[in-house]
């Protein structure tokens, strides 16, 4: 019994000694850390990349995909309090769009129109800015219906693809383009069979273009003749949002399979990161120019579908199904639409600003139709807030729309042009 108690007392003494030694070591380490903190406070803080905060690197020296990494580098390599200060001094780099000395700035919450349009509905656009490389070849590109002015950009932003020729559909500003190096001429029927299922990836359309040997890209048909060059491109952004990683991967896989079917090898697909960054910027740029304007007719009583059909016919509108009727332009493009409103005693006319050609005078045409509609139904023309839409307010919207149309034109996305119809869809 005495031996057992002696053993227990010995174990307790050993445990007590271990605890005391541990506490001594902990106290020593804490005193050492406190001394180091005091020493660091006495010395001025230094940043590893302080030159970035004081003298930003020249924008044109940044490689593709490096824009936006300045703030990350500063915050990642700075020490103590200088971390927040240097990051704040760098600030956020916002894309700008220059035209003949004028600058149209587009940010996430920036809008070319300073005031909301009376009767304007929710903006259907997406989210991220737009940039373009300072490349002489790219600066000379034009889109259908675009301004004769060149496309200029902030030199601090770069484009993932340089020197890519524009085609009838594909454009490096709007598409991720991959050329398939053919081993020899390919007949168009072979291409059309191989690419038959390649129409879109996710929510983004895919286009195929070819060159028959004269140096001009065309949309291939069965009668195109032997094809010397073939390329595929996926739209970077539309109203569903920017191209995402899953859609890019699907496009890459589909293009690789198409190349194998055509006997092409070595197709160079751009790196995903800069392409997706460009897509986000394009999406934000287009969102700042997007608009959907509505005008309503408050009718004395609710109209039936047959009554709406008879009214639309008398107004010269064309049926598009689901009680929706449209005014068509000379080339068959939609100028504006008429349908039932949110309430039973309401009719709504909508103008999709980027998609309606300016030469059709869509706003004037829609207001004239709305006034006739109000007269024929005994109703009243109002905006989305049920306020009467008088002549003065219509004139204000007209002036603001001129600014919006000018912004679209200068951006190479003239309202109703093929490029505008692609990204505003």
TORKEKE-237880 format. One record per residue (C-alpha): x, y, z. Coordinates in Angstrom, 2 decimals. Layout:
<rs>
- east, north, up
- X, Y, Z;
...
</rs>
This chain:
<rs>
- east, north, up
- 0.00, 0.00, 0.00;
- 2.85, 2.36, 0.88;
- 4.50, 1.58, -2.45;
- 1.29, 2.49, -4.36;
- 0.94, 5.84, -2.62;
- 4.60, 6.60, -3.25;
- 4.14, 5.92, -6.98;
- 1.06, 8.15, -7.18;
- 2.80, 11.03, -5.41;
- 5.77, 10.67, -7.78;
- 3.50, 10.85, -10.83;
- 1.74, 13.94, -9.45;
- 5.09, 15.68, -8.85;
- 6.22, 14.87, -12.40;
- 2.96, 16.22, -13.87;
- 3.30, 19.40, -11.80;
- 6.86, 19.93, -13.02;
- 5.74, 19.47, -16.67;
- 2.98, 22.08, -16.23;
- 5.39, 24.58, -14.63;
- 7.95, 24.16, -17.43;
- 5.24, 24.60, -20.09;
- 4.03, 27.81, -18.46;
- 7.60, 29.16, -18.28;
- 8.16, 28.46, -21.99;
- 4.84, 30.10, -22.95;
- 5.64, 33.20, -20.93;
- 9.06, 33.48, -22.55;
- 7.57, 33.25, -26.05;
- 4.94, 35.90, -25.24;
- 7.61, 38.29, -23.94;
- 9.66, 37.73, -27.11;
- 6.64, 38.48, -29.38;
- 5.85, 41.65, -27.42;
- 9.44, 42.82, -27.82;
- 9.31, 42.20, -31.56;
- 6.05, 44.16, -31.88;
- 7.56, 47.12, -29.99;
- 10.62, 47.04, -32.23;
- 8.51, 46.96, -35.40;
- 6.46, 49.95, -34.22;
- 9.62, 52.00, -33.63;
- 10.82, 51.39, -37.23;
- 8.98, 52.95, -40.24;
- 6.88, 50.47, -42.20;
- 8.23, 49.60, -45.66;
- 6.36, 48.19, -48.63;
- 7.93, 45.73, -50.97;
- 6.14, 47.32, -53.95;
- 5.78, 50.88, -52.69;
- 6.64, 52.16, -56.17;
- 3.35, 50.78, -57.42;
- 1.40, 53.01, -55.06;
- 3.57, 56.09, -55.61;
- 4.24, 55.72, -59.33;
- 1.80, 53.39, -61.10;
- 3.38, 51.25, -63.78;
- 2.78, 52.46, -67.36;
- -0.47, 50.96, -68.58;
- 0.95, 49.96, -71.95;
- 3.67, 47.92, -70.23;
- 1.15, 45.55, -68.70;
- 0.79, 42.20, -70.41;
- -2.58, 40.77, -71.39;
- -4.62, 39.75, -68.37;
- -2.50, 41.81, -65.93;
- -4.86, 44.76, -65.73;
- -6.46, 44.81, -62.30;
- -3.60, 42.92, -60.64;
- -1.90, 46.11, -59.43;
- -4.11, 46.44, -56.37;
- -3.79, 42.73, -55.63;
- 0.02, 42.89, -55.77;
- 0.16, 45.93, -53.53;
- -2.15, 44.51, -50.88;
- -0.49, 41.09, -51.04;
- 3.12, 42.28, -50.52;
- 2.83, 45.30, -48.24;
- 3.73, 45.24, -44.54;
- 1.70, 46.32, -41.47;
- -0.21, 49.61, -41.84;
- 1.22, 50.38, -45.29;
- -0.91, 47.55, -46.70;
- -4.20, 49.44, -46.52;
- -2.65, 52.78, -47.46;
- -0.91, 51.53, -50.60;
- -3.99, 49.62, -51.76;
- -6.19, 52.68, -51.32;
- -3.74, 54.86, -53.24;
- -3.82, 52.56, -56.24;
- -7.63, 52.71, -56.43;
- -9.88, 50.93, -58.87;
- -9.05, 51.04, -62.56;
- -12.23, 51.78, -64.49;
- -12.53, 51.29, -68.26;
- -13.05, 54.37, -70.41;
- -14.08, 54.70, -74.03;
- -12.59, 57.60, -75.96;
- -13.91, 59.10, -79.19;
- -12.30, 62.10, -80.81;
- -11.20, 63.61, -77.50;
- -14.48, 62.83, -75.76;
- -14.56, 60.19, -73.05;
- -17.58, 58.03, -72.31;
- -17.00, 56.45, -68.90;
- -18.80, 53.23, -68.08;
- -18.84, 51.76, -64.57;
- -21.04, 49.30, -62.75;
- -23.32, 52.07, -61.55;
- -22.60, 54.61, -64.29;
- -25.11, 55.39, -67.00;
- -24.69, 57.65, -70.06;
- -28.13, 59.07, -69.29;
- -27.97, 61.32, -66.26;
- -31.69, 61.09, -65.55;
- -34.01, 58.07, -65.74;
- -36.24, 58.05, -68.78;
- -39.91, 58.62, -67.99;
- -41.64, 55.28, -68.45;
- -38.34, 53.41, -68.62;
- -38.60, 49.76, -67.57;
- -36.01, 47.65, -65.82;
- -32.67, 47.63, -67.63;
- -32.25, 44.17, -69.17;
- -28.50, 44.41, -69.49;
- -25.83, 42.33, -67.76;
- -22.67, 43.05, -65.58;
- -18.63, 43.80, -66.47;
- -16.64, 46.61, -68.58;
- -15.32, 46.64, -72.11;
- -11.80, 47.10, -73.31;
- -9.91, 46.98, -76.57;
- -6.27, 46.73, -77.52;
- -4.35, 49.72, -78.80;
- -3.66, 47.91, -82.06;
- -3.64, 49.85, -85.39;
- -5.29, 46.94, -87.22;
- -8.05, 46.68, -84.63;
- -8.54, 50.45, -84.53;
- -9.57, 50.36, -88.19;
- -12.31, 47.79, -87.72;
- -15.91, 48.76, -88.37;
- -19.23, 47.16, -87.59;
- -22.31, 47.40, -89.74;
- -24.04, 50.70, -89.02;
- -21.10, 51.94, -86.94;
- -19.73, 55.45, -86.88;
- -16.92, 56.27, -89.35;
- -14.88, 57.17, -86.28;
- -12.34, 54.47, -85.25;
- -12.81, 52.37, -82.15;
- -10.46, 53.85, -79.57;
- -9.88, 52.66, -76.04;
- -8.13, 53.42, -72.81;
- -4.53, 52.32, -73.41;
- -4.47, 50.76, -69.96;
- -6.71, 47.91, -71.10;
- -5.73, 45.08, -73.40;
- -7.56, 42.68, -75.67;
- -6.87, 38.92, -75.45;
- -6.74, 38.55, -79.24;
- -4.65, 40.90, -81.36;
- -4.77, 41.32, -85.11;
- -7.85, 39.13, -85.59;
- -9.60, 40.04, -88.83;
- -13.28, 40.99, -88.55;
- -15.73, 38.90, -90.53;
- -19.38, 39.17, -91.51;
- -20.36, 37.91, -88.05;
- -17.31, 37.42, -85.84;
- -15.41, 40.32, -84.32;
- -12.59, 40.12, -81.77;
- -14.29, 42.77, -79.64;
- -17.40, 40.65, -79.25;
- -16.27, 37.05, -79.79;
- -13.63, 34.56, -78.68;
- -12.32, 33.39, -82.07;
- -10.35, 30.21, -82.78;
- -8.92, 29.52, -86.24;
- -8.54, 25.87, -87.30;
- -5.34, 25.31, -89.32;
- -6.43, 22.99, -92.12;
- -4.10, 20.45, -93.67;
- -5.69, 21.14, -97.07;
- -8.84, 22.49, -98.72;
- -12.10, 21.35, -97.13;
- -15.39, 21.12, -98.96;
- -18.23, 23.14, -97.38;
- -20.55, 20.13, -97.03;
- -17.93, 18.41, -94.86;
- -17.69, 21.50, -92.65;
- -21.43, 21.89, -92.39;
- -21.82, 18.23, -91.41;
- -19.06, 18.42, -88.79;
- -20.34, 21.69, -87.34;
- -24.04, 20.87, -87.62;
- -24.54, 20.53, -83.87;
- -22.31, 23.43, -82.93;
- -24.86, 26.24, -82.68;
- -24.37, 27.48, -79.12;
- -22.67, 26.71, -75.83;
- -24.89, 27.39, -72.86;
- -26.62, 30.67, -73.61;
- -23.97, 31.97, -76.05;
- -24.30, 31.51, -79.83;
- -21.42, 30.10, -81.86;
- -20.66, 31.21, -85.43;
- -18.54, 29.52, -88.13;
- -16.74, 31.49, -90.84;
- -14.53, 30.37, -93.72;
- -12.23, 31.72, -96.42;
- -12.33, 30.27, -99.93;
- -8.87, 31.59, -100.74;
- -9.48, 35.26, -101.56;
- -8.63, 36.45, -98.04;
- -12.23, 37.32, -97.15;
- -14.18, 35.65, -94.36;
- -17.69, 34.51, -95.29;
- -20.50, 32.50, -93.74;
- -20.02, 29.19, -95.61;
- -22.82, 27.63, -97.61;
- -23.08, 24.50, -99.74;
- -22.19, 26.59, -102.80;
- -19.15, 28.29, -101.29;
- -16.52, 26.13, -102.95;
- -13.39, 24.64, -101.37;
- -12.49, 26.28, -98.07;
- -8.90, 27.24, -97.33;
- -9.41, 28.59, -93.81;
- -12.03, 27.91, -91.14;
- -12.63, 29.54, -87.79;
- -15.22, 29.39, -85.00;
- -16.18, 32.02, -82.47;
- -18.40, 32.23, -79.41;
- -20.14, 35.45, -78.34;
- -18.57, 36.87, -75.19;
- -21.67, 38.48, -73.70;
- -25.38, 38.99, -74.24;
- -28.36, 39.81, -72.03;
- -27.99, 36.51, -70.18;
- -24.61, 37.71, -68.90;
- -20.94, 37.25, -69.80;
- -19.37, 34.04, -71.06;
- -18.63, 31.82, -68.06;
- -16.04, 29.13, -67.40;
- -18.38, 26.24, -68.16;
- -19.42, 27.76, -71.50;
- -15.78, 28.46, -72.40;
- -14.78, 24.86, -71.61;
- -17.68, 23.55, -73.68;
- -16.65, 25.78, -76.59;
- -13.02, 24.64, -76.32;
- -14.05, 20.98, -76.39;
- -16.41, 21.52, -79.34;
- -13.79, 23.43, -81.36;
- -11.20, 20.72, -80.72;
- -13.64, 18.06, -81.92;
- -14.48, 20.14, -85.00;
- -10.78, 20.48, -85.82;
- -10.28, 16.73, -85.58;
- -13.29, 16.13, -87.84;
- -11.80, 18.46, -90.46;
- -8.29, 17.04, -90.16;
- -7.02, 20.26, -88.58;
- -4.48, 20.24, -85.79;
- -2.77, 22.71, -83.53;
- -5.69, 25.06, -83.03;
- -4.72, 27.68, -80.48;
- -7.50, 28.41, -78.00;
- -6.91, 31.61, -75.98;
- -6.30, 31.26, -72.25;
- -9.53, 31.19, -70.27;
- -8.77, 33.90, -67.70;
- -8.22, 36.89, -70.04;
- -11.14, 35.83, -72.24;
- -13.56, 35.68, -69.29;
- -12.23, 39.00, -68.01;
- -12.85, 40.57, -71.41;
- -16.35, 39.04, -71.45;
- -17.18, 40.60, -68.07;
- -15.96, 44.00, -69.24;
- -17.96, 43.76, -72.44;
- -21.06, 42.79, -70.49;
- -20.73, 45.79, -68.18;
- -20.05, 48.13, -71.10;
- -23.17, 46.99, -72.92;
- -25.29, 47.12, -69.77;
- -24.48, 50.83, -69.44;
- -25.91, 51.43, -72.93;
- -28.95, 49.16, -72.64;
- -32.52, 50.44, -72.19;
- -36.12, 49.25, -72.52;
- -38.70, 52.06, -72.58;
- -42.39, 51.52, -72.03;
- -45.58, 53.54, -72.47;
- -49.00, 52.41, -71.26;
- -52.61, 52.96, -72.26;
- -55.10, 52.97, -69.40;
- -58.35, 51.73, -70.97;
- -61.85, 52.25, -69.51;
- -62.48, 48.49, -69.53;
- -60.39, 45.37, -70.02;
- -59.95, 44.25, -73.64;
- -60.31, 40.65, -74.76;
- -57.74, 38.91, -76.95;
- -60.01, 39.32, -79.99;
- -60.44, 43.03, -79.29;
- -56.66, 43.45, -78.96;
- -56.14, 41.60, -82.25;
- -58.65, 43.87, -84.03;
- -57.04, 46.97, -82.50;
- -53.53, 45.87, -83.54;
- -54.69, 45.20, -87.08;
- -56.19, 48.67, -87.38;
- -52.89, 50.11, -86.12;
- -50.93, 48.22, -88.79;
- -49.15, 45.88, -86.36;
- -48.08, 42.30, -87.04;
- -48.92, 39.38, -84.74;
- -46.04, 37.58, -83.07;
- -48.00, 35.16, -80.88;
- -49.02, 35.20, -77.21;
- -51.09, 38.37, -77.67;
- -48.02, 40.31, -78.78;
- -48.01, 42.55, -81.84;
- -45.11, 44.46, -83.40;
- -44.43, 47.27, -85.83;
- -41.96, 46.07, -88.45;
- -39.43, 48.25, -90.25;
- -38.56, 48.24, -93.93;
- -36.17, 45.30, -93.52;
- -38.53, 43.35, -91.24;
- -36.87, 44.44, -88.00;
- -38.99, 45.02, -84.88;
- -39.46, 48.72, -84.12;
- -41.70, 48.38, -81.03;
- -44.30, 46.02, -79.60;
- -47.84, 46.14, -78.18;
- -49.30, 43.67, -75.67;
- -51.49, 43.43, -72.60;
- -50.16, 45.32, -69.59;
- -49.71, 44.27, -65.99;
- -53.33, 45.06, -65.15;
- -56.55, 44.11, -66.91;
- -57.33, 47.69, -68.00;
- -53.89, 48.35, -69.42;
- -52.05, 48.00, -72.74;
- -48.26, 48.32, -72.91;
- -46.02, 49.46, -75.75;
- -42.32, 48.63, -75.45;
- -39.28, 50.01, -77.26;
- -36.10, 47.92, -77.07;
- -33.68, 50.82, -77.65;
- -30.48, 49.04, -78.87;
- -32.41, 46.70, -81.19;
- -34.65, 49.23, -82.97;
- -33.00, 51.00, -85.95;
- -32.68, 54.75, -85.48;
- -33.74, 55.55, -89.04;
- -37.17, 54.09, -88.26;
- -37.66, 56.80, -85.59;
- -38.86, 54.17, -83.11;
- -39.73, 56.49, -80.21;
- -41.80, 58.87, -82.36;
- -43.42, 55.94, -84.14;
- -44.33, 54.25, -80.84;
- -45.77, 57.42, -79.27;
- -47.82, 58.16, -82.40;
- -49.20, 54.61, -82.26;
- -49.89, 54.92, -78.51;
- -51.84, 58.15, -79.01;
- -53.94, 56.55, -81.75;
- -54.49, 53.54, -79.52;
- -55.64, 55.78, -76.63;
- -57.99, 57.64, -78.95;
- -59.50, 54.44, -80.36;
- -60.04, 52.85, -76.94;
- -61.03, 56.00, -75.08;
- -58.03, 55.52, -72.80;
- -55.17, 57.67, -71.53;
- -51.43, 57.58, -72.33;
- -49.40, 57.15, -69.12;
- -45.93, 56.05, -68.02;
- -45.08, 53.05, -65.81;
- -46.05, 55.04, -62.70;
- -49.51, 55.76, -64.17;
- -48.63, 59.43, -64.64;
- -49.97, 61.13, -67.80;
- -47.32, 61.19, -70.51;
- -47.64, 64.67, -72.01;
- -45.86, 66.35, -74.90;
- -43.17, 67.92, -72.71;
- -42.21, 64.57, -71.17;
- -42.13, 62.94, -74.59;
- -39.71, 65.65, -75.74;
- -37.46, 65.03, -72.71;
- -37.27, 61.33, -73.53;
- -36.48, 62.17, -77.16;
- -33.47, 64.27, -76.13;
- -32.20, 61.60, -73.75;
- -32.61, 58.92, -76.38;
- -30.46, 60.95, -78.76;
- -27.64, 60.71, -76.20;
- -28.16, 56.98, -75.86;
- -28.19, 56.46, -79.63;
- -25.04, 58.56, -79.96;
- -23.31, 56.44, -77.31;
- -24.27, 53.25, -79.13;
- -23.11, 54.67, -82.45;
- -19.74, 55.78, -81.09;
- -19.30, 52.36, -79.50;
- -19.69, 50.64, -82.88;
- -22.99, 49.16, -81.69;
- -25.42, 51.37, -83.58;
- -29.03, 50.64, -82.64;
- -30.45, 47.96, -84.91;
- -27.05, 46.98, -86.35;
- -26.03, 43.33, -86.59;
- -23.53, 43.78, -83.76;
- -26.15, 45.37, -81.48;
- -28.65, 42.64, -82.27;
- -26.10, 40.05, -81.18;
- -25.03, 41.47, -77.81;
- -28.43, 42.95, -76.89;
- -30.23, 39.62, -77.17;
</rs>
